[in-house]
Amino acid sequence: MTRIGIIVTHPGFYSREDPDHDTAALLPALRERGAEAEALVWHDPAVAWESYDLLVLRSPWDYVLRPADFRAWLDRIEAAGVPLLNEPALIRWNMDKIYLEQLAEAGVAVVPTTYLREASGIAAALSSADAEHVVVKPSVSAGSQRTGLFAADDPAAAQLARAIVEAGDTAMIQPEVPELSAGAEKALYLVDGRFTHAIAKGALLARGGGMIGGVYQERPEPVEASAEEIAVAEQVLAAVVAVTGAAMPLYARIDTVRSARYGLVLLEAELFEPALNLHVAPQVTATVAEAILGRAEDPARP
Protein backbone atom coordinates (compact mmCIF):
# COMPACT_ATOMS: atom_id res chain seq x y z
CA MET A 1 0.00 0.00 0.00
CA THR A 2 1.35 3.43 -0.96
CA ARG A 3 2.13 5.51 2.12
CA ILE A 4 1.62 9.25 1.67
CA GLY A 5 2.29 12.02 4.17
CA ILE A 6 0.44 15.32 3.82
CA ILE A 7 2.65 17.95 5.42
CA VAL A 8 0.87 20.56 7.50
CA THR A 9 1.58 23.18 10.12
CA HIS A 10 1.02 22.47 13.77
CA PRO A 11 -2.72 22.92 14.34
CA GLY A 12 -2.00 25.55 16.96
CA PHE A 13 -0.79 27.85 14.20
CA TYR A 14 -4.11 27.79 12.34
CA SER A 15 -6.32 30.78 12.94
CA ARG A 16 -10.05 30.57 13.26
CA GLU A 17 -10.28 33.06 10.39
CA ASP A 18 -7.93 31.20 8.04
CA PRO A 19 -7.91 27.43 8.66
CA ASP A 20 -6.54 24.65 6.47
CA HIS A 21 -9.61 23.32 4.65
CA ASP A 22 -7.71 21.08 2.23
CA THR A 23 -6.13 18.36 4.32
CA ALA A 24 -9.42 17.13 5.76
CA ALA A 25 -10.71 16.64 2.20
CA LEU A 26 -7.56 15.09 0.72
CA LEU A 27 -6.93 12.42 3.34
CA PRO A 28 -10.20 10.50 2.83
CA ALA A 29 -9.96 10.94 -0.94
CA LEU A 30 -6.53 9.29 -0.93
CA ARG A 31 -7.66 6.53 1.42
CA GLU A 32 -10.69 5.79 -0.75
CA ARG A 33 -8.25 5.23 -3.61
CA GLY A 34 -6.24 2.65 -1.69
CA ALA A 35 -3.45 4.77 -0.20
CA GLU A 36 -2.39 4.99 3.41
CA ALA A 37 -2.47 8.74 4.03
CA GLU A 38 -1.97 10.84 7.13
CA ALA A 39 -1.29 14.41 8.13
CA LEU A 40 2.21 15.18 9.46
CA VAL A 41 3.69 18.27 11.06
CA TRP A 42 6.90 19.20 9.27
CA HIS A 43 8.79 20.02 12.47
CA ASP A 44 7.65 16.97 14.45
CA PRO A 45 10.90 15.22 15.51
CA ALA A 46 9.10 11.91 16.03
CA VAL A 47 8.16 11.43 12.36
CA ALA A 48 10.09 8.72 10.50
CA TRP A 49 10.16 10.50 7.15
CA GLU A 50 11.97 7.68 5.40
CA SER A 51 8.98 5.37 5.94
CA TYR A 52 6.82 7.28 3.43
CA ASP A 53 6.62 6.69 -0.30
CA LEU A 54 5.69 10.31 -1.01
CA LEU A 55 5.41 13.53 0.97
CA VAL A 56 3.16 16.35 -0.21
CA LEU A 57 3.46 19.85 1.23
CA ARG A 58 0.15 21.50 1.81
CA SER A 59 0.03 24.04 4.64
CA PRO A 60 3.43 24.51 6.32
CA TRP A 61 2.34 28.07 7.07
CA ASP A 62 4.58 28.64 10.06
CA TYR A 63 7.70 28.28 7.89
CA VAL A 64 7.87 32.07 7.74
CA LEU A 65 8.45 32.15 11.51
CA ARG A 66 11.40 29.75 11.25
CA PRO A 67 12.69 29.76 7.66
CA ALA A 68 16.14 28.40 8.59
CA ASP A 69 14.51 25.39 10.26
CA PHE A 70 12.29 24.86 7.26
CA ARG A 71 15.24 24.94 4.87
CA ALA A 72 17.09 22.48 7.10
CA TRP A 73 14.05 20.19 7.01
CA LEU A 74 14.02 20.37 3.20
CA ASP A 75 17.70 19.43 3.23
CA ARG A 76 16.99 16.45 5.46
CA ILE A 77 14.16 15.16 3.29
CA GLU A 78 16.24 15.60 0.16
CA ALA A 79 19.25 13.84 1.70
CA ALA A 80 17.02 10.95 2.77
CA GLY A 81 15.88 10.48 -0.82
CA VAL A 82 12.19 10.73 0.08
CA PRO A 83 10.15 12.22 -2.80
CA LEU A 84 8.67 15.57 -1.75
CA LEU A 85 6.23 17.59 -3.82
CA ASN A 86 6.61 20.17 -4.79
CA GLU A 87 10.33 19.47 -5.02
CA PRO A 88 12.78 21.01 -2.52
CA ALA A 89 14.79 23.06 -5.05
CA LEU A 90 11.61 24.66 -6.34
CA ILE A 91 10.42 25.39 -2.81
CA ARG A 92 13.69 27.08 -1.86
CA TRP A 93 13.39 29.27 -4.95
CA ASN A 94 9.73 30.07 -4.27
CA MET A 95 10.22 30.95 -0.59
CA ASP A 96 11.65 34.36 -1.48
CA LYS A 97 9.51 36.62 -3.64
CA ILE A 98 12.64 37.92 -5.33
CA TYR A 99 11.75 35.15 -7.80
CA LEU A 100 9.39 37.71 -9.35
CA GLU A 101 12.45 39.50 -10.76
CA GLN A 102 13.48 36.36 -12.62
CA LEU A 103 9.98 35.78 -13.96
CA ALA A 104 9.83 39.38 -15.15
CA GLU A 105 13.12 38.87 -16.97
CA ALA A 106 11.56 35.77 -18.55
CA GLY A 107 8.74 37.88 -19.99
CA VAL A 108 6.04 37.57 -17.34
CA ALA A 109 4.13 40.79 -16.61
CA VAL A 110 4.40 41.70 -12.91
CA VAL A 111 3.65 44.71 -10.71
CA PRO A 112 6.67 47.07 -10.71
CA THR A 113 8.65 46.34 -7.56
CA THR A 114 11.65 47.84 -5.80
CA TYR A 115 13.64 45.40 -3.66
CA LEU A 116 15.57 46.92 -0.78
CA ARG A 117 18.27 45.30 1.30
CA GLU A 118 19.52 48.51 2.94
CA ALA A 119 17.59 51.27 4.70
CA SER A 120 19.42 53.98 2.73
CA GLY A 121 17.25 53.39 -0.32
CA ILE A 122 13.84 53.54 1.35
CA ALA A 123 13.06 57.23 0.89
CA ALA A 124 13.99 57.17 -2.80
CA ALA A 125 11.96 54.01 -3.40
CA LEU A 126 8.86 55.50 -1.79
CA SER A 127 9.13 58.76 -3.67
CA SER A 128 9.68 57.03 -7.02
CA ALA A 129 6.81 54.55 -6.66
CA ASP A 130 4.65 56.86 -8.83
CA ALA A 131 1.53 56.18 -6.80
CA GLU A 132 -0.37 57.84 -3.98
CA HIS A 133 -0.36 54.60 -2.01
CA VAL A 134 2.19 51.82 -1.78
CA VAL A 135 2.41 48.29 -0.47
CA VAL A 136 5.38 47.46 1.76
CA LYS A 137 6.19 43.85 2.61
CA PRO A 138 9.09 41.46 3.16
CA SER A 139 10.14 39.18 0.33
CA VAL A 140 9.74 36.15 2.61
CA SER A 141 6.26 36.15 4.11
CA ALA A 142 2.94 34.35 4.27
CA GLY A 143 -0.53 35.42 5.28
CA SER A 144 0.32 39.11 4.68
CA GLN A 145 2.54 39.19 7.76
CA ARG A 146 4.54 42.42 8.11
CA THR A 147 2.65 43.80 5.11
CA GLY A 148 0.97 47.18 4.89
CA LEU A 149 -0.80 49.54 2.48
CA PHE A 150 0.08 53.16 3.15
CA ALA A 151 0.12 56.59 1.59
CA ALA A 152 3.53 56.90 -0.02
CA ASP A 153 4.42 59.81 2.27
CA ASP A 154 3.12 58.13 5.44
CA PRO A 155 6.01 57.72 7.90
CA ALA A 156 4.59 54.29 8.74
CA ALA A 157 5.52 53.06 5.26
CA ALA A 158 9.16 53.97 5.76
CA GLN A 159 9.09 52.59 9.30
CA LEU A 160 7.84 49.20 8.14
CA ALA A 161 10.40 49.03 5.32
CA ARG A 162 13.16 49.97 7.76
CA ALA A 163 12.04 47.32 10.26
CA ILE A 164 12.13 44.69 7.52
CA VAL A 165 15.64 45.47 6.30
CA GLU A 166 17.00 45.96 9.82
CA ALA A 167 15.77 42.45 10.60
CA GLY A 168 18.07 41.25 7.82
CA ASP A 169 15.28 40.72 5.29
CA THR A 170 14.51 42.21 1.90
CA ALA A 171 11.76 44.83 1.72
CA MET A 172 9.50 45.08 -1.31
CA ILE A 173 7.84 48.37 -2.27
CA GLN A 174 5.10 48.32 -4.89
CA PRO A 175 2.62 50.92 -6.12
CA GLU A 176 -0.93 50.20 -5.03
CA VAL A 177 -3.00 48.49 -7.71
CA PRO A 178 -6.49 49.97 -7.15
CA GLU A 179 -8.20 46.94 -8.64
CA LEU A 180 -6.38 44.72 -6.16
CA SER A 181 -7.47 46.93 -3.26
CA ALA A 182 -11.03 46.64 -4.59
CA GLY A 183 -10.88 42.85 -4.32
CA ALA A 184 -10.29 41.97 -7.98
CA GLU A 185 -7.43 39.52 -7.34
CA LYS A 186 -8.03 36.15 -8.96
CA ALA A 187 -6.18 32.95 -8.08
CA LEU A 188 -5.90 30.35 -10.83
CA TYR A 189 -5.02 26.80 -9.84
CA LEU A 190 -3.18 24.26 -11.95
CA VAL A 191 -2.70 20.58 -11.10
CA ASP A 192 -0.05 18.75 -13.12
CA GLY A 193 0.10 21.88 -15.28
CA ARG A 194 -3.61 21.85 -16.15
CA PHE A 195 -6.09 24.50 -15.04
CA THR A 196 -8.64 23.23 -12.52
CA HIS A 197 -10.43 26.19 -10.92
CA ALA A 198 -10.24 29.85 -10.03
CA ILE A 199 -10.94 31.62 -6.75
CA ALA A 200 -11.49 35.24 -5.76
CA LYS A 201 -10.62 35.88 -2.12
CA GLY A 202 -11.47 39.55 -1.69
CA ALA A 203 -9.37 42.48 -0.54
CA LEU A 204 -7.16 42.04 2.52
CA LEU A 205 -5.17 45.20 3.23
CA ALA A 206 -6.62 48.31 4.83
CA ARG A 207 -5.19 51.69 3.91
CA GLY A 208 -3.07 53.03 6.71
CA GLY A 209 -1.80 49.58 7.68
CA GLY A 210 -3.28 46.37 8.99
CA MET A 211 -6.00 44.10 7.66
CA ILE A 212 -9.53 44.93 6.67
CA GLY A 213 -11.60 44.02 9.70
CA GLY A 214 -8.46 43.81 11.81
CA VAL A 215 -7.58 40.17 10.96
CA TYR A 216 -6.22 38.24 8.01
CA GLN A 217 -9.31 36.61 6.55
CA GLU A 218 -9.68 35.36 3.01
CA ARG A 219 -13.19 35.12 1.61
CA PRO A 220 -12.79 32.56 -1.17
CA GLU A 221 -15.46 32.32 -3.83
CA PRO A 222 -15.32 30.27 -7.04
CA VAL A 223 -15.14 32.44 -10.16
CA GLU A 224 -14.79 31.91 -13.87
CA ALA A 225 -11.42 32.34 -15.56
CA SER A 226 -11.11 33.72 -19.06
CA ALA A 227 -9.07 32.07 -21.79
CA GLU A 228 -6.56 34.93 -21.48
CA GLU A 229 -6.21 34.44 -17.73
CA ILE A 230 -5.69 30.71 -18.13
CA ALA A 231 -3.10 31.36 -20.84
CA VAL A 232 -1.24 33.75 -18.53
CA ALA A 233 -1.27 31.18 -15.70
CA GLU A 234 0.14 28.58 -18.08
CA GLN A 235 2.77 31.07 -19.28
CA VAL A 236 3.83 31.73 -15.69
CA LEU A 237 4.17 28.04 -14.95
CA ALA A 238 6.14 27.46 -18.15
CA ALA A 239 8.45 30.33 -17.14
CA VAL A 240 8.89 28.80 -13.68
CA VAL A 241 9.95 25.49 -15.20
CA ALA A 242 12.29 27.22 -17.66
CA VAL A 243 13.91 29.47 -15.03
CA THR A 244 14.34 26.82 -12.34
CA GLY A 245 14.86 23.68 -14.41
CA ALA A 246 12.35 21.97 -12.11
CA ALA A 247 9.82 19.38 -13.17
CA MET A 248 6.23 20.48 -13.70
CA PRO A 249 4.87 21.22 -10.20
CA LEU A 250 2.20 18.93 -8.81
CA TYR A 251 0.15 22.01 -7.96
CA ALA A 252 0.40 25.76 -8.38
CA ARG A 253 -1.64 28.81 -7.55
CA ILE A 254 -1.10 31.76 -9.86
CA ASP A 255 -2.36 35.01 -8.33
CA THR A 256 -3.32 37.64 -10.88
CA VAL A 257 -5.14 40.94 -11.20
CA ARG A 258 -6.35 42.78 -14.26
CA SER A 259 -5.43 46.44 -13.87
CA ALA A 260 -6.07 49.54 -15.94
CA ARG A 261 -2.46 50.68 -15.53
CA TYR A 262 -0.46 47.46 -15.96
CA GLY A 263 -2.83 45.10 -17.72
CA LEU A 264 -3.17 41.50 -16.56
CA VAL A 265 -0.25 40.93 -14.19
CA LEU A 266 1.16 38.25 -11.92
CA LEU A 267 1.06 38.99 -8.20
CA GLU A 268 2.55 35.76 -6.89
CA ALA A 269 3.19 32.20 -8.02
CA GLU A 270 2.45 30.04 -4.97
CA LEU A 271 4.22 26.72 -5.41
CA PHE A 272 4.42 25.10 -1.99
CA GLU A 273 1.84 26.34 0.49
CA PRO A 274 -1.24 27.72 -1.26
CA ALA A 275 -4.66 26.90 0.09
CA LEU A 276 -6.39 24.99 -2.69
CA ASN A 277 -9.80 25.99 -1.26
CA LEU A 278 -11.22 22.54 -1.80
CA HIS A 279 -14.09 23.38 0.56
CA VAL A 280 -15.53 25.72 -2.08
CA ALA A 281 -14.32 23.67 -5.07
CA PRO A 282 -15.00 20.09 -3.89
CA GLN A 283 -15.07 18.78 -7.46
CA VAL A 284 -11.29 19.33 -7.60
CA THR A 285 -10.53 17.05 -4.64
CA ALA A 286 -10.57 13.89 -6.76
CA THR A 287 -8.33 15.54 -9.37
CA VAL A 288 -5.74 16.44 -6.74
CA ALA A 289 -5.90 13.02 -5.07
CA GLU A 290 -5.45 11.20 -8.37
CA ALA A 291 -2.57 13.49 -9.33
CA ILE A 292 -0.87 12.73 -6.01
CA LEU A 293 -1.26 8.99 -6.56
CA GLY A 294 0.10 9.35 -10.09
CA ARG A 295 3.15 11.13 -8.71
CA ALA A 296 3.58 8.41 -6.08
CA GLU A 297 4.30 6.10 -9.02
CA ASP A 298 6.53 8.68 -10.71
CA PRO A 299 7.23 11.95 -8.80
CA ALA A 300 8.38 13.72 -11.99
CA ARG A 301 5.32 12.72 -14.04
CA PRO A 302 3.27 15.73 -15.17
C-alpha positions in Angstrom: 0.0 0.0 0.0 1.3 3.4 -1.0 2.1 5.5 2.1 1.6 9.2 1.7 2.3 12.0 4.2 0.4 15.3 3.8 2.6 18.0 5.4 0.9 20.6 7.5 1.6 23.2 10.1 1.0 22.5 13.8 -2.7 22.9 14.3 -2.0 25.5 17.0 -0.8 27.9 14.2 -4.1 27.8 12.3 -6.3 30.8 12.9 -10.1 30.6 13.3 -10.3 33.1 10.4 -7.9 31.2 8.0 -7.9 27.4 8.7 -6.5 24.6 6.5 -9.6 23.3 4.7 -7.7 21.1 2.2 -6.1 18.4 4.3 -9.4 17.1 5.8 -10.7 16.6 2.2 -7.6 15.1 0.7 -6.9 12.4 3.3 -10.2 10.5 2.8 -10.0 10.9 -0.9 -6.5 9.3 -0.9 -7.7 6.5 1.4 -10.7 5.8 -0.7 -8.2 5.2 -3.6 -6.2 2.6 -1.7 -3.4 4.8 -0.2 -2.4 5.0 3.4 -2.5 8.7 4.0 -2.0 10.8 7.1 -1.3 14.4 8.1 2.2 15.2 9.5 3.7 18.3 11.1 6.9 19.2 9.3 8.8 20.0 12.5 7.6 17.0 14.4 10.9 15.2 15.5 9.1 11.9 16.0 8.2 11.4 12.4 10.1 8.7 10.5 10.2 10.5 7.2 12.0 7.7 5.4 9.0 5.4 5.9 6.8 7.3 3.4 6.6 6.7 -0.3 5.7 10.3 -1.0 5.4 13.5 1.0 3.2 16.4 -0.2 3.5 19.8 1.2 0.1 21.5 1.8 0.0 24.0 4.6 3.4 24.5 6.3 2.3 28.1 7.1 4.6 28.6 10.1 7.7 28.3 7.9 7.9 32.1 7.7 8.5 32.1 11.5 11.4 29.7 11.3 12.7 29.8 7.7 16.1 28.4 8.6 14.5 25.4 10.3 12.3 24.9 7.3 15.2 24.9 4.9 17.1 22.5 7.1 14.0 20.2 7.0 14.0 20.4 3.2 17.7 19.4 3.2 17.0 16.5 5.5 14.2 15.2 3.3 16.2 15.6 0.2 19.3 13.8 1.7 17.0 10.9 2.8 15.9 10.5 -0.8 12.2 10.7 0.1 10.1 12.2 -2.8 8.7 15.6 -1.8 6.2 17.6 -3.8 6.6 20.2 -4.8 10.3 19.5 -5.0 12.8 21.0 -2.5 14.8 23.1 -5.0 11.6 24.7 -6.3 10.4 25.4 -2.8 13.7 27.1 -1.9 13.4 29.3 -5.0 9.7 30.1 -4.3 10.2 30.9 -0.6 11.7 34.4 -1.5 9.5 36.6 -3.6 12.6 37.9 -5.3 11.7 35.1 -7.8 9.4 37.7 -9.3 12.4 39.5 -10.8 13.5 36.4 -12.6 10.0 35.8 -14.0 9.8 39.4 -15.2 13.1 38.9 -17.0 11.6 35.8 -18.5 8.7 37.9 -20.0 6.0 37.6 -17.3 4.1 40.8 -16.6 4.4 41.7 -12.9 3.7 44.7 -10.7 6.7 47.1 -10.7 8.7 46.3 -7.6 11.6 47.8 -5.8 13.6 45.4 -3.7 15.6 46.9 -0.8 18.3 45.3 1.3 19.5 48.5 2.9 17.6 51.3 4.7 19.4 54.0 2.7 17.2 53.4 -0.3 13.8 53.5 1.4 13.1 57.2 0.9 14.0 57.2 -2.8 12.0 54.0 -3.4 8.9 55.5 -1.8 9.1 58.8 -3.7 9.7 57.0 -7.0 6.8 54.6 -6.7 4.7 56.9 -8.8 1.5 56.2 -6.8 -0.4 57.8 -4.0 -0.4 54.6 -2.0 2.2 51.8 -1.8 2.4 48.3 -0.5 5.4 47.5 1.8 6.2 43.9 2.6 9.1 41.5 3.2 10.1 39.2 0.3 9.7 36.2 2.6 6.3 36.1 4.1 2.9 34.3 4.3 -0.5 35.4 5.3 0.3 39.1 4.7 2.5 39.2 7.8 4.5 42.4 8.1 2.7 43.8 5.1 1.0 47.2 4.9 -0.8 49.5 2.5 0.1 53.2 3.2 0.1 56.6 1.6 3.5 56.9 0.0 4.4 59.8 2.3 3.1 58.1 5.4 6.0 57.7 7.9 4.6 54.3 8.7 5.5 53.1 5.3 9.2 54.0 5.8 9.1 52.6 9.3 7.8 49.2 8.1 10.4 49.0 5.3 13.2 50.0 7.8 12.0 47.3 10.3 12.1 44.7 7.5 15.6 45.5 6.3 17.0 46.0 9.8 15.8 42.4 10.6 18.1 41.2 7.8 15.3 40.7 5.3 14.5 42.2 1.9 11.8 44.8 1.7 9.5 45.1 -1.3 7.8 48.4 -2.3 5.1 48.3 -4.9 2.6 50.9 -6.1 -0.9 50.2 -5.0 -3.0 48.5 -7.7 -6.5 50.0 -7.1 -8.2 46.9 -8.6 -6.4 44.7 -6.2 -7.5 46.9 -3.3 -11.0 46.6 -4.6 -10.9 42.9 -4.3 -10.3 42.0 -8.0 -7.4 39.5 -7.3 -8.0 36.1 -9.0 -6.2 33.0 -8.1 -5.9 30.3 -10.8 -5.0 26.8 -9.8 -3.2 24.3 -12.0 -2.7 20.6 -11.1 -0.1 18.8 -13.1 0.1 21.9 -15.3 -3.6 21.8 -16.1 -6.1 24.5 -15.0 -8.6 23.2 -12.5 -10.4 26.2 -10.9 -10.2 29.9 -10.0 -10.9 31.6 -6.8 -11.5 35.2 -5.8 -10.6 35.9 -2.1 -11.5 39.6 -1.7 -9.4 42.5 -0.5 -7.2 42.0 2.5 -5.2 45.2 3.2 -6.6 48.3 4.8 -5.2 51.7 3.9 -3.1 53.0 6.7 -1.8 49.6 7.7 -3.3 46.4 9.0 -6.0 44.1 7.7 -9.5 44.9 6.7 -11.6 44.0 9.7 -8.5 43.8 11.8 -7.6 40.2 11.0 -6.2 38.2 8.0 -9.3 36.6 6.6 -9.7 35.4 3.0 -13.2 35.1 1.6 -12.8 32.6 -1.2 -15.5 32.3 -3.8 -15.3 30.3 -7.0 -15.1 32.4 -10.2 -14.8 31.9 -13.9 -11.4 32.3 -15.6 -11.1 33.7 -19.1 -9.1 32.1 -21.8 -6.6 34.9 -21.5 -6.2 34.4 -17.7 -5.7 30.7 -18.1 -3.1 31.4 -20.8 -1.2 33.8 -18.5 -1.3 31.2 -15.7 0.1 28.6 -18.1 2.8 31.1 -19.3 3.8 31.7 -15.7 4.2 28.0 -14.9 6.1 27.5 -18.1 8.5 30.3 -17.1 8.9 28.8 -13.7 10.0 25.5 -15.2 12.3 27.2 -17.7 13.9 29.5 -15.0 14.3 26.8 -12.3 14.9 23.7 -14.4 12.4 22.0 -12.1 9.8 19.4 -13.2 6.2 20.5 -13.7 4.9 21.2 -10.2 2.2 18.9 -8.8 0.2 22.0 -8.0 0.4 25.8 -8.4 -1.6 28.8 -7.5 -1.1 31.8 -9.9 -2.4 35.0 -8.3 -3.3 37.6 -10.9 -5.1 40.9 -11.2 -6.4 42.8 -14.3 -5.4 46.4 -13.9 -6.1 49.5 -15.9 -2.5 50.7 -15.5 -0.5 47.5 -16.0 -2.8 45.1 -17.7 -3.2 41.5 -16.6 -0.2 40.9 -14.2 1.2 38.2 -11.9 1.1 39.0 -8.2 2.6 35.8 -6.9 3.2 32.2 -8.0 2.4 30.0 -5.0 4.2 26.7 -5.4 4.4 25.1 -2.0 1.8 26.3 0.5 -1.2 27.7 -1.3 -4.7 26.9 0.1 -6.4 25.0 -2.7 -9.8 26.0 -1.3 -11.2 22.5 -1.8 -14.1 23.4 0.6 -15.5 25.7 -2.1 -14.3 23.7 -5.1 -15.0 20.1 -3.9 -15.1 18.8 -7.5 -11.3 19.3 -7.6 -10.5 17.1 -4.6 -10.6 13.9 -6.8 -8.3 15.5 -9.4 -5.7 16.4 -6.7 -5.9 13.0 -5.1 -5.4 11.2 -8.4 -2.6 13.5 -9.3 -0.9 12.7 -6.0 -1.3 9.0 -6.6 0.1 9.4 -10.1 3.1 11.1 -8.7 3.6 8.4 -6.1 4.3 6.1 -9.0 6.5 8.7 -10.7 7.2 12.0 -8.8 8.4 13.7 -12.0 5.3 12.7 -14.0 3.3 15.7 -15.2 
